[in-house]
Amino acid sequence: MRENKMYANLKKCIFCAPVIPVLGCYVSKSGVRAEKITSICSWPTPKNPTQLHQWLGLANYLHKYTKNYARLIQSLSSLLKKDATWSWRPGHQVAFDSVKKRLSEAPILILRDNLKPFHVVCDASDFAIGCALIQFDNEGHERVVSYQPR
């Protein structure tokens, strides 16, 4: 490390821990899981576009843990369009609760193994596209590396 002028601060180092917090995630030998799930799940129902925008900003950060994320937030995103009138309806509440539920049940994403083949599963509709990057674990089970909505 010193050859490359990189230095470690021992006060910030974690050694031999089963789980290590890194950049908003918990990393372990079984994979990566999101750290801020409780913040998202305990968030109250937004009362205005600013509150919804704040919540979506946090939820969007964790989109890679949720299958069909773009489809789930479509009705919420429509409330933030330039000419949209704020009117929180039951469908918006369902979408809001669905995202919170999906994130609370988010899978542990495996760490990618560049020596194993990757599989990409794609899905599209009139308003969203998405894909999942998948690899098989050592037991032959399909495991998600990342979800990518658009």
N, C-alpha and C positions, 0 to 999 in steps of 0.2 A: 504494500500500500504506500509506503513512504517513497518508493521510487517514482510513483505517479502523483506524489504530493497530496495524498489522501490521508487523513488522520481520523481516528475514532475517539470520541469522548466517552470514556469508560462509565461516566455517570448516566449516559444515555443508552448504553449497550445492554442487551439482554442475552444471556447465555443459557443454554440447556432448558429453556422453557417449553412446555407443551404447546402453548399458544402465544403468539407475539402480535401486538397491535402495530399495524403499518398502514399509514395513509388512509385512515378511515375504515380499515378492514382488520379482521382477525385472521392471521395466517397460522395454519397448523399442518401437520403431516397429511391430514385428510383433505385439505383444501383451503379455500378462502370463503369467509362469510362476512356480511356487512356488519358494521359497528353501530350505525345510527338508527337501527330499526325502531328502538323504543321511542326515539324523538318523533319519528314519522307516525307511529301507531297511536301515540298519545296526543297528537295534534288535534285541536278542536275543529269543528266544521267552519270553513272560511265564511266570513260575513261580507267580504268585498273582494274585488279583483286583486288588490295588493296582498291580502292574506293568502289567496289562492296561488298567486305568483310565487310567494315565499315558500309555500308548501311544495309546489311543483318543482321549484329549484332544488330542494333537498331530495325529493322523490326521484327526479331525473338523474341525479348523481348516482342513484342505485339501480338504474334501469337494467343494467346487465344481469341482475339477479332475477328478473321477472319475465316470464314468457308472455308474449303478446302485449307488452307494455304500451306500445303506441295505440293499439286498439282500446285498451283500458282507459287511457287518458283523453281519448278523442273528444268526448263531450265536455270535459273540463277545459281542454285547450280552446274549445270554441267560445267559452266565456271570456277569454282573454284577447279575442280578436279586436282590432281597432274600432270597428263600428258596433260591437256587441253591447247589448243592454244587460246589466247584471240582473239575473233572475235565477236564483238557486232553486232548482226543481228536484223532485224525487229521483229522477234519472241521474242527476249530478251527484246526489248523495250516495246512490248505489255505486257509481263509478269511484267516488272518493273512498267509500268503505271497501270496495273490491281491491283497489290498489293497496290500501293499508293491510288488508288480509293477505294478499299475495306476497307482499314484502315481509310480513311476519312469518310466513311459511317458506320464505326464500330458501332454495337449496344451497348446500355448501358447494361452491364451484371448485372443480378440481384444478390443480396446477397443471398447466399444459406440459406435455412431454414431447419435445421435438423429435424424439426417436420413434414415436408411434404415429400412425396415420390419423389425420383429422377428417371429420365428416361434417358437412354443412347441410343443415335442414332449413329450407326457405318456406315462407308463407307470405301471401299477399292478398289484399282486398282492395276495394275502391278507395280507401282512405289511409291505409297503412301497409308497410312491408316490414318484414323482420326475418331474422335468421337465428339459428343456434349453432354454435361451434361445439362439436361433440367429439369426445374420444372414449375409447373403451378402457376401463380400469383393469387391473391385474386379474380380476375374477371374471372378466368378460362382460361386465355390466356397462351399459351406455351411461356416460356421465357428462354433464354440461360443463364446458370451459367458460362460455359466455353467451349471453343473449344480446342481440343488437337490433333494436327497433328503429324505424325511420318513419 
